[in-house]
């Protein structure tokens, strides 16, 4: 095996392991439709977390939601400690970044969930 083949094999293994970890965690999370999340958000023990960019949030947002972009979540997770007793439903545009955010929060000990199809399916 050449050095290039070893490097490519190791890189492929790392990608596969990371995908498997994300998949395993996503199976432990609750996934809500927008309709279900809207209903759940009426409960005072539930909060919505918008993980989109500031520009996306400026175009449309869900009233009462908190905003922390997914790329800042790990460094700002302490801001959510006051919500530790609540279920945090993460949302983005399509449900992909919110899955990553919900996984980050789950690993940090929060009760988190994903709005699976994103804000684009939310009826304002």
GICOR-V321123 format. One record per helix or strand. SS is the DSSP state (2 for helix, 1 for strand). FROM is the first residue (numbers start at 0). TO is the last residue. If there is no record, write none. Layout:
BEGIN
SS;FROM;TO
SS;FROM;TO
END
This chain:
BEGIN
2;2;27
1;29;31
2;33;39
1;45;49
2;53;58
1;65;66
2;69;82
1;86;90
2;95;106
1;110;114
2;118;120
END
